[in-house]
C-alpha cells in the first residue's frame, strides 16, 4: 500500500552546543485509515540504517490483523518516505533488524513463525527470504563491517534453554547465503542467553553482548570473536557492585539490567549501553561501558543520561558511533506526566571528549503526547537519522516519525 506524504520543510533547529541541526519531522506511516500499533523492539535496536544516498526503516505492526514486518525506504534528497511494503509472509513475524551492506543495499533479518529469516533489500528489489536458523529461533540482530562481512546473531531454543548462535552470511548473485554457524561458547552454564547486540570493531573482529541469566538474575555479558573465529572468554559488562547501586539489590539479584546496544568507532573503540536499575528509586537509567581495545576490556560503568533525568525511568536506549563520537538515544518522561497529560520524549547525549554531554531534548520528537522507542543511525557524513513511535496517549494507535539531523561540526 502506497502512502503519499507531505514534503520535508527544511527549517533547521540548532541548540547551544549541539552537533547537528534538525529539520522538521516526517511521518513514515500512521494508523489513520485502520487503527493499528507499531513496534520498534528488536534486539540491539537495529531498525534504521543508512546506505549511500538512502535510508531504510524496518518495524513490526498489526495493520493486517497479525504482527508482520514492514519496511520503508527514502532517498536522502527525497521529501519523504513515499511508500511502505510488507516483508514477512507467515502467520506472525516479529522484531526485525537491518544493516547496510553497500551504497544501496541492506540485509534484513526477522523472526517469522518461530524461525529466523533473512533477505537482501535494495531500493528496487527484495530477494526471496532465506531461512537462517536450523531450528526454532528468536531475538535476531545483525552486524556488518562495510567490507563484506555480515553476521546474524540470535537465540536458538533447545528445550528449556536458549543459547546464542552466530551465522556468517554472504551475498552471492544478489541473494543471501549462510556460510557458517557457531554457538557462542562461555564458561558459565547459562540456561538463557537472549536479546543480543553485535558490532564489527575497527579491527575487523566481531563483538557480541547479550542478556545472560546463568546467575539466577539478568546480567550483561560480552564476548569478542577474533578473526580466526575463536571466542574470547565472556566478560560481564555491568558492574555487580558499582557506584550508586543500592546494596540490597546487589546481594542476591544484582542491579537489574536489560537490553544492551553496541557501537564501534575508530581505533578499537567499542561502546555498550543498557538499561540499569542500580538506583531502584527511579527505575531504569541508561548506563554504559567503554572499550578502547576492540572489546577485550571495558572501563568502569558510567551513567549516560544527566542528573535532570534522575527522577524518572529511561527506556529504549540505543547507541551509534561516528569516528570517535558516540551518540546515545532513549526516551523518558521528565518533561511532565500527569492525569491530564501523558508524555514521553526522545533525548540525545553524545560523548566526544571522555564525558557524556548534557541531554538534548530532540526537537520534533518531544512535546504533547508520547514520543518513544527511538532508533538511530549515522551515515558516512556523520549526519543523524532518527525514527520513533508517536501516540496521543499510551493506549492510542501509533504512527512512525522520522527526523534528519545535519552534522554541524
C-alpha positions in Angstrom: 0.0 0.0 0.0 1.4 3.4 -1.1 1.0 6.2 1.4 1.9 9.7 0.0 3.3 12.1 2.5 3.9 15.8 2.9 7.4 17.0 1.8 10.1 17.9 4.3 10.4 21.5 5.2 14.0 22.2 5.9 13.8 24.6 8.8 17.0 23.8 10.8 16.7 24.0 14.6 20.1 24.3 16.5 20.6 24.3 20.2 23.6 25.7 22.0 26.4 23.1 22.0 24.5 20.8 19.6 26.5 18.9 16.9 23.6 18.6 14.5 20.8 20.8 13.1 17.5 19.1 12.7 14.8 19.6 10.1 11.1 19.1 10.5 9.9 15.5 11.4 8.3 13.4 8.7 5.5 10.9 9.1 6.6 7.5 7.8 3.3 5.6 8.3 0.3 6.1 10.5 -2.9 4.5 11.6 -5.4 7.0 10.2 -7.1 4.5 7.8 -7.2 1.5 10.1 -6.0 1.9 13.7 -3.0 -0.2 14.5 0.2 -0.3 16.5 3.8 -0.1 15.6 6.8 -1.8 17.4 10.5 -1.0 17.4 11.8 -3.5 19.9 14.3 -5.7 18.0 17.4 -7.0 19.7 20.2 -4.4 19.6 17.6 -1.8 18.3 18.9 -2.1 14.7 15.8 -0.8 12.9 17.3 2.0 10.9 20.2 2.0 8.5 21.7 4.4 6.0 23.3 3.1 2.8 24.9 5.7 0.5 22.1 8.1 -0.6 19.3 6.1 1.0 18.0 5.3 4.5 15.7 2.3 5.3 13.5 1.7 8.3 12.1 -1.7 9.4 9.4 -2.4 12.0 6.6 -4.6 13.1 2.9 -3.6 13.0 -0.5 -5.3 13.1 -2.3 -3.5 10.2 -3.2 -6.8 8.6 -4.7 -8.3 11.8 -1.5 -10.1 12.8 2.1 -8.9 13.6 4.1 -8.6 10.3 7.3 -6.9 9.2 7.3 -3.8 7.1 9.9 -1.6 5.5 10.1 2.0 4.1 13.0 3.4 2.0 13.8 7.0 1.4 16.4 8.8 -0.7 18.2 11.3 1.4 17.2 14.1 -1.0 13.6 12.9 -1.3 10.8 14.8 0.5 9.7 11.8 2.5 9.0 8.0 2.6 6.8 7.6 -0.4 5.7 4.0 0.2 5.9 1.1 2.6 5.6 -2.6 1.9 5.4 -5.8 3.8 8.5 -8.1 4.1 7.1 -11.1 6.0 4.6 -13.6 4.7 4.0 -16.0 7.6 1.3 -16.2 10.3 3.2 -14.0 12.6 6.5 -12.1 12.4 8.5 -10.1 15.0 11.5 -7.9 15.8 13.3 -7.2 12.6 16.9 -5.9 12.3 18.6 -4.1 9.4 22.2 -3.4 8.4 23.7 -1.7 5.3 26.0 -3.8 3.1 26.7 -1.4 0.2 25.8 2.1 -1.0 22.3 1.0 -1.9 21.6 -2.4 -0.3 20.8 -3.8 3.1 20.4 -7.2 4.7 17.3 -7.7 6.9 16.5 -10.5 9.4 13.4 -11.2 11.4 11.6 -13.9 13.3 8.7 -15.5 11.4 6.7 -18.4 12.8 9.4 -19.2 15.3 12.2 -19.3 12.7 14.8 -16.7 11.6 14.6 -15.4 8.1 16.9 -13.1 6.2 16.8 -11.2 2.9 18.7 -8.7 0.8 17.0 -5.4 0.1 17.7 -2.7 -2.4 15.5 0.4 -3.3 14.1 -1.6 -6.2 14.0 -5.2 -5.1 13.9 -7.7 -2.3 15.3 -11.2 -2.6 13.4 -14.3 -1.6 13.8 -14.8 2.2 16.3 -17.4 3.3 15.8 -19.5 6.5 18.8 -18.6 8.5 18.1 -20.9 11.5 18.4 -24.6 11.8 15.6 -24.8 14.3 13.4 -22.5 16.5 14.9 -19.1 17.0 14.2 -15.6 18.2 15.9 -12.3 19.2 17.9 -11.8 16.0 20.3 -8.9 15.4 22.8 -8.1 12.6 26.3 -6.7 12.2 28.2 -5.7 9.1 31.7 -4.2 8.7 31.3 -2.3 5.4 33.7 -4.6 3.6 31.5 -7.7 3.0 31.5 -9.3 6.5 27.9 -9.9 7.6 26.8 -11.8 10.7 23.4 -12.6 12.2 23.1 -13.5 15.9 20.0 -15.0 17.5 18.8 -17.2 20.3 18.5 -20.9 19.5 15.9 -22.6 21.6 16.6 -26.2 22.8 14.0 -27.4 25.3 14.1 -25.0 28.3 17.4 -23.4 27.3 18.3 -20.7 24.8 21.9 -20.2 23.6 23.1 -17.7 21.1 24.4 -18.7 17.7 26.2 -16.7 15.1 25.8 -17.2 11.4 28.2 -15.6 9.0 26.4 -14.6 5.8 27.4 -13.9 2.3 25.7 -12.3 -0.7 26.2 -14.2 -4.0 24.5 -13.1 -7.2 22.3 -10.8 -5.1 21.0 -13.5 -2.8 21.8 -14.2 0.8 23.5 -17.4 1.8 24.7 -18.9 5.1 28.4 -19.5 5.2 28.9 -20.7 8.8 27.0 -21.2 12.1 28.6 -21.5 15.5 27.3 -21.4 19.1 28.8 -18.8 21.4 30.8 -20.7 23.9 31.0 -19.4 27.5 32.4 -20.8 30.8 29.0 -20.2 32.6 26.3 -22.9 32.5 23.7 -20.5 31.2 20.2 -21.6 30.6 19.3 -18.3 28.8 21.2 -16.0 26.5 19.0 -13.5 24.7 18.5 -10.1 23.3 21.9 -9.9 21.7 23.7 -6.9 20.2 26.6 -7.2 17.8 29.1 -4.9 16.2 32.2 -5.3 14.0 35.2 -3.4 15.5 37.6 -1.3 13.6 40.0 -4.3 13.7 37.5 -6.5 11.8 36.6 -8.6 14.8 33.0 -9.3 16.0 31.9 -8.2 19.5 28.7 -9.6 20.8 26.8 -8.7 24.0 23.7 -10.2 25.5 21.4 -10.7 28.5 22.5 -13.7 30.5 20.6 -15.4 33.3 23.0 -18.1 34.5 23.4 -16.5 37.9 19.6 -16.5 38.5 19.2 -12.9 37.6 20.0 -10.9 34.4 23.5 -9.7 33.7 25.0 -8.2 30.6 27.8 -10.3 29.1 30.0 -9.8 26.1 32.5 -11.8 24.1 34.9 -10.9 21.3 35.3 -13.2 18.3 38.7 -12.8 16.7 39.4 -13.0 13.0 40.1 -16.7 13.2 36.6 -17.3 14.5 37.5 -18.1 18.2 35.6 -16.5 21.0 37.4 -14.9 23.9 36.1 -15.8 27.4 32.9 -13.9 28.1 33.1 -10.9 30.4 30.5 -9.2 32.5 29.8 -5.7 31.3 27.5 -4.4 34.0 29.2 -3.9 37.4 27.6 -6.1 40.1 28.8 -3.7 42.7 29.0 -0.3 41.0 28.8 3.3 42.2 25.3 4.4 43.1 23.9 0.9 43.4 21.7 0.0 46.3 23.4 -2.7 48.4 20.1 -4.6 49.0 19.8 -5.0 45.2 23.3 -6.3 44.9 23.4 -9.1 47.5 21.3 -11.6 45.6 19.7 -10.1 42.5 22.3 -7.7 41.0 21.3 -4.3 39.9 18.7 -5.3 37.3 19.7 -4.8 33.7 18.2 -5.2 30.3 18.5 -4.6 26.5 22.1 -3.9 25.6 23.1 -1.9 22.4 26.6 -1.7 20.8 28.5 0.7 18.6 32.1 0.7 17.2 34.2 3.7 16.3 37.8 4.2 15.2 41.0 2.8 16.9 39.3 -0.1 18.7 36.5 2.0 20.2 33.5 -0.1 21.3 30.7 1.2 23.4 27.9 -0.7 25.2 24.8 0.9 26.7 22.0 -0.7 28.5 19.1 -0.1 30.9 20.2 -0.4 34.6 18.2 -0.3 37.8 21.0 0.2 40.2 19.1 3.2 41.6 15.8 1.5 42.3 14.1 4.7 43.4 13.9 6.0 39.8 13.7 2.8 37.9 15.9 2.1 34.9 18.6 4.5 33.8 21.0 4.5 30.8 24.4 3.2 31.8 27.3 2.3 29.6 30.8 0.8 29.4 33.7 1.9 27.1 36.4 -0.1 25.4 39.5 1.2 23.6 40.9 -2.2 22.7 38.2 -3.6 20.5 36.1 -5.1 23.3 38.8 -7.1 25.2 38.5 -4.8 28.3 35.9 -2.3 29.4 36.0 0.8 31.6 34.1 1.2 34.8 30.4 1.8 34.2 29.3 5.4 33.5 25.8 6.8 33.6 24.9 8.2 30.2 21.9 10.5 30.9 22.4 13.6 33.0 21.0 14.3 36.5 17.9 16.0 35.1 16.6 12.6 34.3 17.3 11.1 37.8 13.7 11.2 39.0 12.2 9.2 36.1 12.9 5.9 34.3 14.6 5.8 31.0 13.6 3.3 28.2 14.7 2.0 24.8 18.3 3.1 24.9 20.5 2.7 21.8 23.9 3.9 20.7 25.8 4.6 17.4 29.2 5.9 16.7 30.8 8.1 14.1 34.6 8.2 14.1 35.4 9.0 17.8 31.9 10.4 18.7 29.3 8.2 20.5 25.7 9.1 20.3 23.1 7.6 22.6 19.3 8.0 22.3 16.4 7.0 24.6 13.0 8.2 25.8 11.8 9.3 29.2 9.0 11.4 30.8 11.0 14.0 32.8 9.2 16.9 30.9 6.0 16.1 32.7 3.4 13.4 33.5 0.0 14.0 35.0 -3.6 12.7 34.8 -4.2 15.3 32.1 -1.0 14.8 30.1 0.6 11.5 29.1 4.1 12.3 27.8 7.3 10.8 26.7 10.1 12.5 24.8 13.2 11.5 22.9 16.6 12.6 24.3 20.1 12.5 22.9 23.5 12.6 24.5 26.9 12.3 22.9 30.4 11.6 24.1 33.4 13.1 22.2 35.8 14.2 25.0 35.6 11.4 27.5 32.4 12.7 29.0 28.7 12.4 28.0 27.1 15.7 27.2 24.1 17.3 28.8 20.9 15.7 27.5 19.3 17.2 24.4 15.5 17.2 24.2 15.3 16.3 20.5 13.3 19.0 18.6 10.4 17.4 16.7 10.5 14.3 18.9 9.1 15.9 22.0 6.1 17.7 23.3 2.5 16.7 23.9 1.6 13.0 23.8 4.1 10.2 23.7 7.3 10.1 21.6 9.3 7.0 22.4 11.0 3.8 21.3 13.6 5.7 19.3 16.0 4.2 16.9 19.1 5.9 15.4 21.5 5.6 12.5 24.5 7.7 11.4 25.6 7.9 7.8 29.0 8.3 6.2 28.9 12.0 6.6 28.2 11.9 10.3 24.6 13.0 9.8 21.9 11.5 12.1 18.8 9.7 11.2 16.2 9.1 13.9 12.8 7.3 13.9 10.4 6.8 16.8 6.8 5.9 17.7 4.3 8.6 18.3 0.9 8.4 20.1 -1.6 10.9 21.5 -1.8 8.7 24.6 -0.1 5.5 25.7 -3.0 3.3 24.6 -3.8 5.1 21.4 -2.9 3.8 17.9 0.5 4.9 16.8 2.4 6.3 13.9 6.1 6.3 12.9 8.0 9.5 12.6 11.5 10.3 11.2 13.9 13.1 11.7 17.2 14.1 9.9 20.0 15.8 11.7 22.7 17.5 9.6 26.2 17.5 11.0 27.4 21.0 12.0 30.9 20.3 13.5 
